Amino acid sequence: MPLSPFVFDHIRQFEARAKSIAPHFSRRHFLQSSLALTAANVWAASHAPRAVAQTPSTVRFTGYPFTLVLPPGAPRANSVVLWTRLAPEPMAQSGDGGIGAERINVSWEVASDEAFKQIAKKGTQRAIPELGHSLHVEVTGLQPGRWYWYRFMAGNEVSAIGRTRTADVTSDKLRFAFASCQQYEQGYFRRIAIC
């Protein structure tokens, strides 16, 4: 079906208006600009930061999440186990520690100095509601018979610094200490000094 003279008239008017608005904008300029814009979009998309489940600014706690102690355990000559649980409200009736069903990335660091200037190992694990937002970190590749300091980070929060020691392979002696308190309501028994 041929186009009516009315349509041709509108096309001519549009072309005249376009030429008056941008007299130096040719089809070549249009194609070059389109190509440059497409290339810029592709580059920006490929170099944009990857979306993550959370960033420190997006994780919000109702209180300090590291309310429970940070016990180490299972010391071996080249490894230790670190444990923590995110629980801003550890006695919450829901049993979720006041966090809910959120999955939270928790970073951990193990250093050979208390100031964390010499990081020996570090990593990230996800605290999930199915495990009560607890973490069980097996740190391997450590030196035997050495003291190490460790901490956890979640969102903008940093835990207290804990200290542990790997087993000594040169010693035949082994000392055990056992402490128990049946009357926990009488005081705080979080730290015990062993000489």
GROMACS elastic network, one bead per residue, 0.5 to 0.9 nm:
[ bonds ]
;  ai    aj funct       b0    kb
    3     6     6  0.80468   500
    3     7     6  0.63484   500
    3     8     6  0.71408   500
    4     7     6  0.54600   500
    4     8     6  0.66937   500
    4     9     6  0.87855   500
    5     8     6  0.50559   500
    5     9     6  0.60659   500
    5    10     6  0.87146   500
    6     9     6  0.51148   500
    6    10     6  0.64665   500
    6    11     6  0.88592   500
    7    10     6  0.51675   500
    7    11     6  0.62960   500
    7    12     6  0.87513   500
    8    11     6  0.50592   500
    8    12     6  0.62371   500
    8    13     6  0.86274   500
    9    12     6  0.52249   500
    9    13     6  0.62482   500
    9    14     6  0.86806   500
   10    13     6  0.50392   500
   10    14     6  0.61183   500
   10    15     6  0.86323   500
   11    14     6  0.50892   500
   11    15     6  0.61974   500
   11    16     6  0.86187   500
   12    15     6  0.51251   500
   12    16     6  0.61437   500
   12    17     6  0.85720   500
   13    16     6  0.51252   500
   13    17     6  0.61217   500
   13    18     6  0.85825   500
   14    17     6  0.50832   500
   14    18     6  0.60711   500
   14    19     6  0.85937   500
   15    18     6  0.50714   500
   15    19     6  0.61449   500
   15    20     6  0.86118   500
   16    19     6  0.51825   500
   16    20     6  0.62341   500
   16    21     6  0.87371   500
   17    20     6  0.51601   500
   17    21     6  0.62814   500
   17    22     6  0.87601   500
   18    21     6  0.52086   500
   18    22     6  0.61998   500
   18    23     6  0.76431   500
   19    22     6  0.53124   500
   19    24     6  0.78855   500
   19    25     6  0.78653   500
   20    23     6  0.55529   500
   22    25     6  0.53675   500
   22    26     6  0.85697   500
   23    26     6  0.79307   500
   24    29     6  0.86036   500
   25    28     6  0.79878   500
   25    29     6  0.58482   500
   25    30     6  0.69012   500
   26    29     6  0.51442   500
   26    30     6  0.62947   500
   26    31     6  0.87478   500
   27    31     6  0.61949   500
   27    32     6  0.85588   500
   28    31     6  0.51941   500
   28    32     6  0.61234   500
   28    33     6  0.85040   500
   29    32     6  0.50842   500
   29    33     6  0.59643   500
   29    34     6  0.84194   500
   30    33     6  0.51834   500
   30    34     6  0.60527   500
   30    35     6  0.85593   500
   31    34     6  0.50511   500
   31    35     6  0.60648   500
   31    36     6  0.85437   500
   32    35     6  0.51401   500
   32    36     6  0.61251   500
   32    37     6  0.85540   500
   33    36     6  0.50804   500
   33    37     6  0.60386   500
   33    38     6  0.85052   500
   34    37     6  0.51112   500
   34    38     6  0.60863   500
   34    39     6  0.85484   500
   35    38     6  0.51156   500
   35    39     6  0.61004   500
   35    40     6  0.85585   500
   36    39     6  0.50929   500
   36    40     6  0.60892   500
   36    41     6  0.86242   500
   37    40     6  0.50886   500
   37    41     6  0.62259   500
   37    42     6  0.86826   500
   38    41     6  0.51496   500
   38    42     6  0.62189   500
   38    43     6  0.86234   500
   39    42     6  0.51251   500
   39    43     6  0.61027   500
   39    44     6  0.85192   500
   40    43     6  0.51428   500
   40    44     6  0.60300   500
   40    45     6  0.85269   500
   41    44     6  0.50975   500
   41    45     6  0.60668   500
   41    46     6  0.85788   500
   42    45     6  0.51910   500
   42    46     6  0.62004   500
   42    47     6  0.86548   500
   43    46     6  0.52027   500
   43    47     6  0.61306   500
   43    48     6  0.84276   500
   44    47     6  0.52234   500
   44    48     6  0.57900   500
   45    48     6  0.53180   500
   45    49     6  0.87037   500
   46    49     6  0.85111   500
   47    50     6  0.85415   500
   48    51     6  0.88042   500
   49    52     6  0.87893   500
   51    54     6  0.83707   500
   52    55     6  0.69909   500
   53   103     6  0.87113   500
   53   104     6  0.83822   500
   53   105     6  0.84518   500
   54    57     6  0.79018   500
   54    58     6  0.57766   500
   54    59     6  0.64673   500
   54   104     6  0.75977   500
   54   105     6  0.75847   500
   54   155     6  0.82217   500
   55    58     6  0.52909   500
   55    59     6  0.65968   500
   55   105     6  0.88864   500
   55   155     6  0.66923   500
   55   156     6  0.89821   500
   56    59     6  0.56839   500
   56    60     6  0.84521   500
   56   154     6  0.72308   500
   56   156     6  0.52546   500
   56   157     6  0.85082   500
   57    60     6  0.76056   500
   57   155     6  0.65534   500
   57   156     6  0.69202   500
   58   155     6  0.72845   500
   59   104     6  0.77678   500
   59   154     6  0.76987   500
   59   155     6  0.50331   500
   59   156     6  0.76295   500
   60    63     6  0.86017   500
   60   155     6  0.70984   500
   60   156     6  0.83932   500
   61    64     6  0.68577   500
   61    65     6  0.67182   500
   61    88     6  0.68487   500
   61    98     6  0.82138   500
   61    99     6  0.71085   500
   61   155     6  0.84635   500
   61   157     6  0.89870   500
   62    65     6  0.80867   500
   62    88     6  0.62713   500
   62    89     6  0.78061   500
   62    98     6  0.71791   500
   62    99     6  0.78074   500
   63    67     6  0.88899   500
   63    87     6  0.84788   500
   63    89     6  0.72493   500
   63    98     6  0.86801   500
   64    67     6  0.64314   500
   64    86     6  0.86965   500
   64    87     6  0.78367   500
   64    88     6  0.51392   500
   64    89     6  0.85023   500
   64   157     6  0.71944   500
   64   158     6  0.89735   500
   64   159     6  0.87948   500
   65    68     6  0.83561   500
   65    85     6  0.79371   500
   65    89     6  0.78208   500
   65    90     6  0.89423   500
   65    97     6  0.86814   500
   65    98     6  0.89257   500
   65    99     6  0.87677   500
   65   154     6  0.80212   500
   65   157     6  0.74220   500
   65   158     6  0.87900   500
   65   159     6  0.81218   500
   66    69     6  0.75098   500
   66    70     6  0.82209   500
   66    84     6  0.75169   500
   66    85     6  0.67790   500
   66    86     6  0.55620   500
   66    87     6  0.62764   500
   66    88     6  0.67304   500
   66   152     6  0.84972   500
   66   157     6  0.83311   500
   66   158     6  0.79293   500
   66   159     6  0.56770   500
   66   160     6  0.77956   500
   67    85     6  0.82584   500
   67    86     6  0.75494   500
   67    87     6  0.62492   500
   67    88     6  0.62025   500
   67    89     6  0.79583   500
   67    90     6  0.73595   500
   67   159     6  0.86079   500
   68    84     6  0.72628   500
   68    85     6  0.68232   500
   68    86     6  0.79515   500
   68    87     6  0.73083   500
   68    88     6  0.89203   500
   68    90     6  0.78040   500
   69    83     6  0.87487   500
   69    84     6  0.71653   500
   69    85     6  0.85691   500
   69   160     6  0.86685   500
   69   162     6  0.88461   500
   69   190     6  0.75884   500
   70    82     6  0.72930   500
   70    83     6  0.59342   500
   70    84     6  0.53199   500
   70    85     6  0.82282   500
   70   151     6  0.84464   500
   70   159     6  0.84503   500
   70   160     6  0.79951   500
   70   161     6  0.83439   500
   70   162     6  0.64043   500
   71    81     6  0.86597   500
   71    82     6  0.64068   500
   71    83     6  0.57820   500
   71    84     6  0.72158   500
   71   162     6  0.76485   500
   71   163     6  0.88187   500
   71   164     6  0.86876   500
   72    75     6  0.79942   500
   72    80     6  0.69298   500
   72    81     6  0.55994   500
   72    83     6  0.61710   500
   72    84     6  0.89958   500
   72   162     6  0.80256   500
   72   163     6  0.78370   500
   72   164     6  0.62725   500
   72   165     6  0.88544   500
   73    80     6  0.61089   500
   73    81     6  0.50551   500
   73    82     6  0.64130   500
   73    83     6  0.80042   500
   73   164     6  0.81553   500
   74    79     6  0.79665   500
   74    80     6  0.56265   500
   74    81     6  0.57384   500
   74    82     6  0.87598   500
   74   166     6  0.88896   500
   75    78     6  0.79790   500
   75    79     6  0.60441   500
   75    81     6  0.69448   500
   75   164     6  0.82490   500
   75   165     6  0.69379   500
   75   166     6  0.51644   500
   75   167     6  0.55954   500
   76    79     6  0.50639   500
   76    80     6  0.61390   500
   76   144     6  0.76701   500
   76   165     6  0.88438   500
   76   166     6  0.55798   500
   76   168     6  0.80123   500
   76   169     6  0.88597   500
   77    80     6  0.84103   500
   77   142     6  0.75835   500
   77   143     6  0.68866   500
   77   145     6  0.67300   500
   77   166     6  0.53562   500
   77   168     6  0.59358   500
   77   169     6  0.62142   500
   78   139     6  0.84461   500
   78   140     6  0.58822   500
   78   141     6  0.54103   500
   78   143     6  0.54311   500
   78   144     6  0.54377   500
   78   145     6  0.85999   500
   78   166     6  0.64028   500
   78   167     6  0.74972   500
   79   138     6  0.71074   500
   79   139     6  0.54106   500
   79   141     6  0.62660   500
   79   142     6  0.56360   500
   79   143     6  0.80327   500
   79   144     6  0.82073   500
   79   166     6  0.63508   500
   79   167     6  0.82766   500
   80   137     6  0.83198   500
   80   138     6  0.60816   500
   80   139     6  0.54729   500
   80   140     6  0.68258   500
   80   142     6  0.82544   500
   80   164     6  0.78686   500
   80   165     6  0.78033   500
   80   166     6  0.64493   500
   80   167     6  0.87991   500
   81   136     6  0.67805   500
   81   137     6  0.55202   500
   81   139     6  0.60352   500
   81   140     6  0.86856   500
   82   135     6  0.78556   500
   82   136     6  0.59179   500
   82   137     6  0.50208   500
   82   138     6  0.64878   500
   82   139     6  0.74789   500
   82   150     6  0.83810   500
   82   164     6  0.89119   500
   83   134     6  0.73126   500
   83   135     6  0.54834   500
   83   137     6  0.62386   500
   83   138     6  0.88744   500
   84   133     6  0.85703   500
   84   134     6  0.56555   500
   84   135     6  0.53399   500
   84   136     6  0.70215   500
   84   137     6  0.86934   500
   84   152     6  0.81016   500
   85    97     6  0.86321   500
   85   127     6  0.80653   500
   85   132     6  0.73570   500
   85   133     6  0.56185   500
   85   135     6  0.60357   500
   85   136     6  0.89277   500
   86    89     6  0.88936   500
   86    90     6  0.83867   500
   86    97     6  0.70111   500
   86    98     6  0.87840   500
   86    99     6  0.78325   500
   86   127     6  0.76887   500
   86   132     6  0.80406   500
   86   133     6  0.55164   500
   86   134     6  0.62650   500
   86   135     6  0.84356   500
   86   154     6  0.85556   500
   87    91     6  0.84885   500
   87    92     6  0.88209   500
   87    96     6  0.74614   500
   87    98     6  0.61227   500
   87    99     6  0.68746   500
   87   132     6  0.85935   500
   87   133     6  0.75605   500
   87   134     6  0.86898   500
   88    92     6  0.89809   500
   88    97     6  0.60683   500
   88    98     6  0.57944   500
   88    99     6  0.72767   500
   89    92     6  0.54489   500
   89    96     6  0.83029   500
   89    99     6  0.79255   500
   90    93     6  0.89556   500
   90    95     6  0.77315   500
   90    96     6  0.77630   500
   90    98     6  0.68762   500
   91    94     6  0.85170   500
   91    95     6  0.71872   500
   91    96     6  0.87806   500
   91    97     6  0.65285   500
   91    98     6  0.82517   500
   92    95     6  0.55879   500
   92    96     6  0.67990   500
   92    97     6  0.55310   500
   92    98     6  0.58761   500
   93    96     6  0.79972   500
   93    97     6  0.83798   500
   93    98     6  0.87263   500
   94    97     6  0.74458   500
   94    98     6  0.75938   500
   94   100     6  0.82351   500
   95    98     6  0.76591   500
   95   100     6  0.88462   500
   95   132     6  0.76705   500
   96    99     6  0.58204   500
   96   100     6  0.56198   500
   96   101     6  0.77578   500
   96   129     6  0.68503   500
   96   132     6  0.58793   500
   96   133     6  0.75480   500
   97   100     6  0.75483   500
   97   132     6  0.73970   500
   97   133     6  0.79710   500
   99   102     6  0.66372   500
   99   129     6  0.83058   500
   99   133     6  0.81809   500
  100   103     6  0.88204   500
  100   129     6  0.71369   500
  101   128     6  0.75995   500
  101   129     6  0.54562   500
  101   130     6  0.84839   500
  102   127     6  0.85544   500
  102   128     6  0.70497   500
  102   129     6  0.68198   500
  102   133     6  0.88977   500
  103   126     6  0.65042   500
  103   127     6  0.57392   500
  103   129     6  0.66983   500
  103   133     6  0.78240   500
  104   125     6  0.83817   500
  104   126     6  0.54524   500
  104   127     6  0.51403   500
  104   128     6  0.67173   500
  104   133     6  0.79502   500
  104   154     6  0.73815   500
  104   155     6  0.83879   500
  105   124     6  0.65331   500
  105   125     6  0.57393   500
  105   127     6  0.61538   500
  105   128     6  0.88338   500
  105   153     6  0.87066   500
  105   154     6  0.65364   500
  105   155     6  0.80550   500
  106   123     6  0.85000   500
  106   124     6  0.55055   500
  106   125     6  0.53866   500
  106   126     6  0.58497   500
  106   127     6  0.66466   500
  106   135     6  0.85073   500
  106   152     6  0.66807   500
  106   153     6  0.56355   500
  106   155     6  0.78296   500
  107   122     6  0.73910   500
  107   123     6  0.56733   500
  107   125     6  0.63945   500
  107   126     6  0.85488   500
  107   151     6  0.84884   500
  107   152     6  0.56576   500
  107   153     6  0.50504   500
  107   154     6  0.64848   500
  108   121     6  0.83767   500
  108   122     6  0.55209   500
  108   123     6  0.55014   500
  108   124     6  0.61190   500
  108   125     6  0.81108   500
  108   137     6  0.85929   500
  108   150     6  0.72069   500
  108   151     6  0.57203   500
  108   153     6  0.61800   500
  108   154     6  0.89492   500
  109   116     6  0.82587   500
  109   119     6  0.67754   500
  109   120     6  0.77278   500
  109   121     6  0.59313   500
  109   123     6  0.67131   500
  109   124     6  0.89137   500
  109   149     6  0.82267   500
  109   150     6  0.54835   500
  109   151     6  0.55927   500
  109   152     6  0.65875   500
  109   153     6  0.85167   500
  110   113     6  0.88782   500
  110   116     6  0.78302   500
  110   118     6  0.87336   500
  110   119     6  0.58933   500
  110   120     6  0.55898   500
  110   121     6  0.51234   500
  110   122     6  0.60776   500
  110   139     6  0.83272   500
  110   148     6  0.64805   500
  110   149     6  0.56457   500
  110   151     6  0.68581   500
  111   114     6  0.70278   500
  111   115     6  0.81269   500
  111   116     6  0.52827   500
  111   117     6  0.73026   500
  111   118     6  0.54965   500
  111   121     6  0.68458   500
  111   122     6  0.85709   500
  111   148     6  0.57083   500
  111   149     6  0.52444   500
  111   150     6  0.61896   500
  111   151     6  0.88739   500
  112   115     6  0.87742   500
  112   116     6  0.71731   500
  112   117     6  0.81029   500
  112   118     6  0.57497   500
  112   119     6  0.64653   500
  112   120     6  0.62108   500
  112   146     6  0.81178   500
  112   147     6  0.68488   500
  112   149     6  0.63147   500
  112   150     6  0.88551   500
  113   116     6  0.54803   500
  113   117     6  0.65923   500
  113   118     6  0.61796   500
  113   119     6  0.79499   500
  113   147     6  0.83505   500
  113   148     6  0.68029   500
  113   149     6  0.64584   500
  114   117     6  0.79232   500
  114   118     6  0.88990   500
  114   148     6  0.78835   500
  114   149     6  0.57798   500
  114   150     6  0.83502   500
  114   161     6  0.79824   500
  114   163     6  0.85384   500
  115   118     6  0.80528   500
  115   149     6  0.87019   500
  116   119     6  0.59093   500
  116   149     6  0.77153   500
  116   150     6  0.83818   500
  119   122     6  0.72176   500
  120   141     6  0.87447   500
  120   142     6  0.75033   500
  120   148     6  0.85637   500
  121   139     6  0.74401   500
  121   140     6  0.83700   500
  121   141     6  0.82177   500
  121   142     6  0.82237   500
  122   139     6  0.85865   500
  125   135     6  0.74521   500
  125   137     6  0.80685   500
  126   133     6  0.82129   500
  126   135     6  0.78365   500
  127   130     6  0.87567   500
  127   131     6  0.74466   500
  127   132     6  0.77900   500
  127   134     6  0.59166   500
  127   135     6  0.62149   500
  128   131     6  0.57286   500
  128   132     6  0.65688   500
  128   134     6  0.73782   500
  128   135     6  0.87171   500
  129   133     6  0.51289   500
  129   134     6  0.82953   500
  130   133     6  0.72854   500
  131   134     6  0.57772   500
  131   135     6  0.80403   500
  132   135     6  0.88451   500
  139   142     6  0.75729   500
  142   146     6  0.83178   500
  142   148     6  0.89684   500
  142   166     6  0.75121   500
  143   146     6  0.62141   500
  143   166     6  0.71493   500
  143   167     6  0.89819   500
  144   147     6  0.89936   500
  144   165     6  0.82848   500
  144   166     6  0.53718   500
  144   167     6  0.57326   500
  144   168     6  0.53319   500
  144   169     6  0.65359   500
  144   170     6  0.89727   500
  145   165     6  0.64971   500
  145   166     6  0.50409   500
  145   167     6  0.50825   500
  145   169     6  0.69949   500
  145   170     6  0.83796   500
  146   164     6  0.84153   500
  146   165     6  0.54456   500
  146   166     6  0.56165   500
  146   167     6  0.77520   500
  146   168     6  0.77182   500
  147   163     6  0.69990   500
  147   164     6  0.57746   500
  147   166     6  0.67582   500
  148   162     6  0.84192   500
  148   163     6  0.57182   500
  148   164     6  0.53581   500
  148   165     6  0.58751   500
  148   166     6  0.79248   500
  149   161     6  0.65326   500
  149   162     6  0.55720   500
  149   164     6  0.63599   500
  149   165     6  0.86201   500
  150   160     6  0.86262   500
  150   161     6  0.56958   500
  150   162     6  0.51924   500
  150   163     6  0.62271   500
  150   164     6  0.78787   500
  151   158     6  0.71580   500
  151   159     6  0.56901   500
  151   160     6  0.63955   500
  151   161     6  0.50588   500
  151   162     6  0.62625   500
  151   163     6  0.89271   500
  152   157     6  0.84651   500
  152   158     6  0.59010   500
  152   159     6  0.52653   500
  152   160     6  0.79177   500
  152   161     6  0.81964   500
  153   156     6  0.72640   500
  153   157     6  0.57078   500
  153   159     6  0.62589   500
  154   157     6  0.53726   500
  154   158     6  0.66049   500
  154   159     6  0.84609   500
  155   158     6  0.82130   500
  158   161     6  0.87511   500
  159   162     6  0.86141   500
  165   168     6  0.86822   500
  168   171     6  0.60061   500
  168   172     6  0.88431   500
  169   172     6  0.80510   500
  171   174     6  0.77155   500
  177   194     6  0.78620   500
  179   192     6  0.83015   500
  181   184     6  0.60246   500
  181   189     6  0.76609   500
  182   185     6  0.86816   500
  183   186     6  0.56968   500
  183   187     6  0.78856   500
  184   187     6  0.59785   500
  184   188     6  0.69219   500
  184   189     6  0.71707   500
  185   188     6  0.77947   500
  188   191     6  0.82686   500
  189   192     6  0.72720   500
